[in-house]
Amino acid sequence: MSNPFTLVHADVCRASTSTIFIDSIAAEPVNNPLTQNLPVYGREQYFANSLVQPLVQPVLIKFTSFGNTNLGSFAGGHQLGEWLQVNECIVVGGENLALVNPNTGDDNWFSTGNTISEHSQVTAHIMIATIGEGEEFTAMPQMDVIAAPNQFAQTFPKGVMGRYNLNHVPDGSNTAFNLTRQAQADGPNFCAYNQGGSWLDATNAMNLNVATNTISNGQILAPNNVAIYFYDAQ
């Protein structure tokens, strides 16, 4: 399985009466500025199933405006300016992929507003895995990006090749955490990390445990650091 491209982008959500759409296989899909109309990583398996299903890589979304909707209060609502992790998606109408609202368990995020006019639409900042195109996405080892959401977005304002590993936020501890895919013992075991604005690297330093599929290093994963871990996966 190739690496995705984790898109980081802020824009207007696709117009809807209740839903946050992230992809479409329609013959003439509606424009989606938030995702830049990029195909979502794992879309083949998503569109083959009409039920609520887990995302291959959870989506992080931070709403920056509710527009004229009741998104802030509907079914408990959500906060402006706070990253929200969304773990599931659902196909709507056979050809559109939507995020599942953690508060409702379905595709309903609001019940009023969000007309076509730009000034009334919901806006958000999103981090979402999209399909990477080109030989580099298949030739490179697996890449897990480890960072707090704000640090991720600041370091890679347009996105980066690799999967966002949401199993750990750098905190200076030696807590072991799972990789996003099952690692193999003979991989590169290489880590590049940004510390104080400078990129550094280390090999065989992440305490890879293939049996538990975990890594750890409190020094490399210090608070505010951003790391990319390279490894071979099954």
C-alpha beads as a LAMMPS data file, in Angstrom:
LAMMPS data file: protein, C-alpha beads

234 atoms
233 bonds

1 atom types
1 bond types

-500.0 500.0 xlo xhi
-500.0 500.0 ylo yhi
-500.0 500.0 zlo zhi

Masses

1 110.0

Atoms # bond

1 1 1 0.000 0.000 0.000
2 1 1 1.414 3.372 -1.018
3 1 1 1.778 6.450 1.154
4 1 1 -1.091 8.928 1.132
5 1 1 -0.667 12.664 0.817
6 1 1 -2.031 14.229 4.003
7 1 1 -3.601 17.441 2.762
8 1 1 -3.637 20.478 5.040
9 1 1 -6.049 23.116 3.776
10 1 1 -8.424 25.827 4.987
11 1 1 -11.408 26.845 2.871
12 1 1 -15.161 26.799 2.420
13 1 1 -16.953 23.483 2.854
14 1 1 -19.041 22.169 -0.003
15 1 1 -22.564 23.606 0.238
16 1 1 -25.060 21.294 1.909
17 1 1 -28.190 21.315 4.044
18 1 1 -26.682 19.166 6.804
19 1 1 -23.498 17.380 5.699
20 1 1 -19.700 17.826 5.590
21 1 1 -18.689 16.199 2.286
22 1 1 -15.116 15.041 1.590
23 1 1 -15.251 13.191 -1.761
24 1 1 -17.496 12.296 -4.685
25 1 1 -17.639 9.830 -7.586
26 1 1 -20.471 11.671 -9.322
27 1 1 -20.134 12.168 -13.076
28 1 1 -20.159 15.921 -12.466
29 1 1 -19.156 16.341 -8.811
30 1 1 -20.001 19.496 -6.921
31 1 1 -16.943 21.653 -6.246
32 1 1 -15.440 21.093 -2.786
33 1 1 -12.975 23.889 -1.961
34 1 1 -12.128 22.423 1.469
35 1 1 -10.595 19.235 0.043
36 1 1 -9.500 20.830 -3.252
37 1 1 -11.500 18.042 -4.968
38 1 1 -8.720 15.545 -4.229
39 1 1 -9.691 11.844 -4.015
40 1 1 -9.699 10.553 -0.452
41 1 1 -7.237 7.800 0.446
42 1 1 -9.154 4.506 0.725
43 1 1 -12.066 5.735 -1.391
44 1 1 -12.511 2.413 -3.238
45 1 1 -13.406 0.573 -0.058
46 1 1 -15.543 3.457 1.185
47 1 1 -17.690 3.717 -1.940
48 1 1 -18.152 -0.084 -1.994
49 1 1 -20.037 0.132 1.296
50 1 1 -23.104 2.205 2.136
51 1 1 -22.795 1.831 5.919
52 1 1 -20.925 3.895 8.485
53 1 1 -17.316 2.718 8.317
54 1 1 -13.980 3.651 9.897
55 1 1 -11.609 5.919 8.023
56 1 1 -8.214 4.436 7.101
57 1 1 -6.733 7.616 8.551
58 1 1 -8.928 9.715 10.855
59 1 1 -9.695 13.227 9.659
60 1 1 -8.929 16.295 11.758
61 1 1 -11.185 19.274 11.145
62 1 1 -11.257 22.685 12.820
63 1 1 -14.283 24.842 12.086
64 1 1 -13.460 28.511 11.586
65 1 1 -16.981 29.734 10.831
66 1 1 -20.422 28.185 11.217
67 1 1 -21.822 30.543 8.572
68 1 1 -25.604 30.771 8.974
69 1 1 -25.907 27.189 10.284
70 1 1 -26.614 25.824 13.764
71 1 1 -23.497 23.620 13.688
72 1 1 -22.404 25.128 17.013
73 1 1 -25.502 23.884 18.831
74 1 1 -26.994 21.027 16.768
75 1 1 -26.865 17.694 18.672
76 1 1 -24.557 19.173 21.288
77 1 1 -22.640 21.185 18.723
78 1 1 -18.942 21.719 18.126
79 1 1 -16.511 24.488 19.010
80 1 1 -14.930 27.037 16.710
81 1 1 -11.143 26.970 16.513
82 1 1 -10.659 23.525 18.063
83 1 1 -9.385 20.452 16.233
84 1 1 -11.966 17.661 16.115
85 1 1 -10.972 14.087 15.286
86 1 1 -13.452 12.288 13.020
87 1 1 -12.993 8.527 12.811
88 1 1 -15.813 7.466 10.484
89 1 1 -17.355 8.242 7.126
90 1 1 -20.497 7.290 5.200
91 1 1 -21.584 7.264 1.558
92 1 1 -24.589 9.509 0.889
93 1 1 -26.775 8.964 -2.160
94 1 1 -24.438 6.328 -3.581
95 1 1 -21.866 8.799 -4.901
96 1 1 -20.873 11.286 -2.201
97 1 1 -18.641 10.620 0.813
98 1 1 -19.346 12.467 4.052
99 1 1 -17.827 12.727 7.508
100 1 1 -19.776 11.099 10.321
101 1 1 -20.580 13.510 13.137
102 1 1 -19.262 11.960 16.389
103 1 1 -22.260 13.463 18.206
104 1 1 -24.910 11.861 15.991
105 1 1 -23.292 8.772 14.451
106 1 1 -24.503 9.819 10.985
107 1 1 -23.864 12.499 8.353
108 1 1 -25.964 15.219 10.023
109 1 1 -23.869 18.134 11.335
110 1 1 -26.476 20.920 11.271
111 1 1 -30.126 21.396 10.365
112 1 1 -30.389 25.011 9.250
113 1 1 -28.543 27.245 6.798
114 1 1 -25.502 26.703 4.570
115 1 1 -26.994 27.887 1.292
116 1 1 -25.015 28.163 -1.933
117 1 1 -23.949 31.788 -1.420
118 1 1 -20.338 31.871 -0.280
119 1 1 -20.871 34.229 2.654
120 1 1 -23.224 31.807 4.389
121 1 1 -21.225 28.603 4.083
122 1 1 -19.290 26.754 6.761
123 1 1 -15.510 27.225 6.660
124 1 1 -12.909 24.926 8.190
125 1 1 -9.272 23.830 8.364
126 1 1 -8.805 20.159 7.500
127 1 1 -6.113 17.487 7.643
128 1 1 -7.146 14.561 5.463
129 1 1 -5.406 11.655 3.728
130 1 1 -5.700 11.877 -0.053
131 1 1 -4.399 9.630 -2.816
132 1 1 -0.799 10.457 -3.645
133 1 1 0.042 10.298 -7.340
134 1 1 3.486 9.553 -8.725
135 1 1 6.218 6.965 -8.300
136 1 1 7.510 8.521 -5.097
137 1 1 4.346 7.556 -3.231
138 1 1 4.864 3.857 -4.000
139 1 1 8.667 3.743 -3.987
140 1 1 9.150 5.379 -0.588
141 1 1 9.001 3.400 2.693
142 1 1 5.967 3.879 4.900
143 1 1 5.975 7.263 6.607
144 1 1 4.217 8.137 9.871
145 1 1 4.008 11.812 10.788
146 1 1 3.890 12.425 14.540
147 1 1 2.911 15.863 15.810
148 1 1 0.321 17.896 17.657
149 1 1 -2.335 19.160 15.181
150 1 1 -1.275 22.805 15.302
151 1 1 2.402 21.903 14.917
152 1 1 1.552 19.656 11.972
153 1 1 -0.383 22.425 10.217
154 1 1 2.321 25.028 10.886
155 1 1 5.167 22.781 9.703
156 1 1 3.334 21.518 6.608
157 1 1 0.862 24.295 5.702
158 1 1 -0.086 22.606 2.415
159 1 1 0.319 18.988 3.503
160 1 1 2.949 16.265 3.370
161 1 1 3.504 12.739 2.075
162 1 1 2.753 10.153 4.753
163 1 1 0.119 9.086 7.272
164 1 1 -0.696 11.275 10.236
165 1 1 -0.169 9.073 13.305
166 1 1 -2.756 10.145 15.858
167 1 1 -1.671 7.596 18.468
168 1 1 0.761 9.973 20.165
169 1 1 1.383 13.685 20.639
170 1 1 5.056 14.537 21.306
171 1 1 5.332 15.224 25.035
172 1 1 8.886 14.275 25.977
173 1 1 7.867 10.944 27.470
174 1 1 9.140 7.525 26.420
175 1 1 5.601 6.216 26.034
176 1 1 5.426 3.508 23.381
177 1 1 2.670 3.916 20.783
178 1 1 1.434 2.034 17.741
179 1 1 2.454 2.725 14.167
180 1 1 -0.300 3.159 11.592
181 1 1 0.740 -0.049 9.783
182 1 1 2.467 -3.261 10.865
183 1 1 6.221 -2.730 10.663
184 1 1 8.784 -5.202 9.351
185 1 1 12.065 -5.819 11.156
186 1 1 14.358 -5.110 8.202
187 1 1 13.135 -1.623 7.302
188 1 1 15.044 1.687 7.382
189 1 1 14.030 2.536 10.994
190 1 1 14.887 6.167 10.233
191 1 1 13.404 9.323 11.734
192 1 1 13.589 12.931 10.560
193 1 1 12.372 15.472 13.082
194 1 1 11.934 19.205 13.367
195 1 1 13.184 20.695 16.621
196 1 1 13.097 24.432 17.111
197 1 1 12.860 25.045 13.377
198 1 1 15.820 22.827 12.435
199 1 1 15.506 19.414 10.790
200 1 1 17.569 16.637 12.386
201 1 1 17.664 12.888 11.802
202 1 1 18.351 9.648 13.631
203 1 1 18.641 5.982 12.653
204 1 1 17.727 3.023 14.881
205 1 1 16.746 5.432 17.637
206 1 1 12.986 4.913 17.899
207 1 1 13.011 1.691 19.941
208 1 1 11.035 -0.167 17.300
209 1 1 9.300 -3.244 18.723
210 1 1 7.969 -5.291 15.818
211 1 1 6.088 -7.690 18.117
212 1 1 3.971 -4.891 19.593
213 1 1 4.310 -2.644 16.523
214 1 1 5.356 0.325 18.647
215 1 1 8.022 3.023 18.745
216 1 1 9.168 5.494 21.402
217 1 1 11.798 8.160 22.063
218 1 1 11.098 11.029 24.446
219 1 1 14.027 13.119 23.242
220 1 1 13.076 13.018 19.567
221 1 1 9.396 13.366 20.427
222 1 1 9.840 16.330 22.750
223 1 1 6.985 18.849 23.117
224 1 1 6.399 20.919 19.947
225 1 1 8.601 18.623 17.842
226 1 1 7.368 17.199 14.540
227 1 1 8.701 13.812 13.429
228 1 1 8.474 11.669 10.298
229 1 1 9.272 8.002 10.899
230 1 1 10.273 5.847 7.899
231 1 1 9.769 2.076 8.000
232 1 1 8.858 -0.913 5.853
233 1 1 5.372 -2.289 6.427
234 1 1 3.579 -5.524 5.654

Bonds

1 1 1 2
2 1 2 3
3 1 3 4
4 1 4 5
5 1 5 6
6 1 6 7
7 1 7 8
8 1 8 9
9 1 9 10
10 1 10 11
11 1 11 12
12 1 12 13
13 1 13 14
14 1 14 15
15 1 15 16
16 1 16 17
17 1 17 18
18 1 18 19
19 1 19 20
20 1 20 21
21 1 21 22
22 1 22 23
23 1 23 24
24 1 24 25
25 1 25 26
26 1 26 27
27 1 27 28
28 1 28 29
29 1 29 30
30 1 30 31
31 1 31 32
32 1 32 33
33 1 33 34
34 1 34 35
35 1 35 36
36 1 36 37
37 1 37 38
38 1 38 39
39 1 39 40
40 1 40 41
41 1 41 42
42 1 42 43
43 1 43 44
44 1 44 45
45 1 45 46
46 1 46 47
47 1 47 48
48 1 48 49
49 1 49 50
50 1 50 51
51 1 51 52
52 1 52 53
53 1 53 54
54 1 54 55
55 1 55 56
56 1 56 57
57 1 57 58
58 1 58 59
59 1 59 60
60 1 60 61
61 1 61 62
62 1 62 63
63 1 63 64
64 1 64 65
65 1 65 66
66 1 66 67
67 1 67 68
68 1 68 69
69 1 69 70
70 1 70 71
71 1 71 72
72 1 72 73
73 1 73 74
74 1 74 75
75 1 75 76
76 1 76 77
77 1 77 78
78 1 78 79
79 1 79 80
80 1 80 81
81 1 81 82
82 1 82 83
83 1 83 84
84 1 84 85
85 1 85 86
86 1 86 87
87 1 87 88
88 1 88 89
89 1 89 90
90 1 90 91
91 1 91 92
92 1 92 93
93 1 93 94
94 1 94 95
95 1 95 96
96 1 96 97
97 1 97 98
98 1 98 99
99 1 99 100
100 1 100 101
101 1 101 102
102 1 102 103
103 1 103 104
104 1 104 105
105 1 105 106
106 1 106 107
107 1 107 108
108 1 108 109
109 1 109 110
110 1 110 111
111 1 111 112
112 1 112 113
113 1 113 114
114 1 114 115
115 1 115 116
116 1 116 117
117 1 117 118
118 1 118 119
119 1 119 120
120 1 120 121
121 1 121 122
122 1 122 123
123 1 123 124
124 1 124 125
125 1 125 126
126 1 126 127
127 1 127 128
128 1 128 129
129 1 129 130
130 1 130 131
131 1 131 132
132 1 132 133
133 1 133 134
134 1 134 135
135 1 135 136
136 1 136 137
137 1 137 138
138 1 138 139
139 1 139 140
140 1 140 141
141 1 141 142
142 1 142 143
143 1 143 144
144 1 144 145
145 1 145 146
146 1 146 147
147 1 147 148
148 1 148 149
149 1 149 150
150 1 150 151
151 1 151 152
152 1 152 153
153 1 153 154
154 1 154 155
155 1 155 156
156 1 156 157
157 1 157 158
158 1 158 159
159 1 159 160
160 1 160 161
161 1 161 162
162 1 162 163
163 1 163 164
164 1 164 165
165 1 165 166
166 1 166 167
167 1 167 168
168 1 168 169
169 1 169 170
170 1 170 171
171 1 171 172
172 1 172 173
173 1 173 174
174 1 174 175
175 1 175 176
176 1 176 177
177 1 177 178
178 1 178 179
179 1 179 180
180 1 180 181
181 1 181 182
182 1 182 183
183 1 183 184
184 1 184 185
185 1 185 186
186 1 186 187
187 1 187 188
188 1 188 189
189 1 189 190
190 1 190 191
191 1 191 192
192 1 192 193
193 1 193 194
194 1 194 195
195 1 195 196
196 1 196 197
197 1 197 198
198 1 198 199
199 1 199 200
200 1 200 201
201 1 201 202
202 1 202 203
203 1 203 204
204 1 204 205
205 1 205 206
206 1 206 207
207 1 207 208
208 1 208 209
209 1 209 210
210 1 210 211
211 1 211 212
212 1 212 213
213 1 213 214
214 1 214 215
215 1 215 216
216 1 216 217
217 1 217 218
218 1 218 219
219 1 219 220
220 1 220 221
221 1 221 222
222 1 222 223
223 1 223 224
224 1 224 225
225 1 225 226
226 1 226 227
227 1 227 228
228 1 228 229
229 1 229 230
230 1 230 231
231 1 231 232
232 1 232 233
233 1 233 234
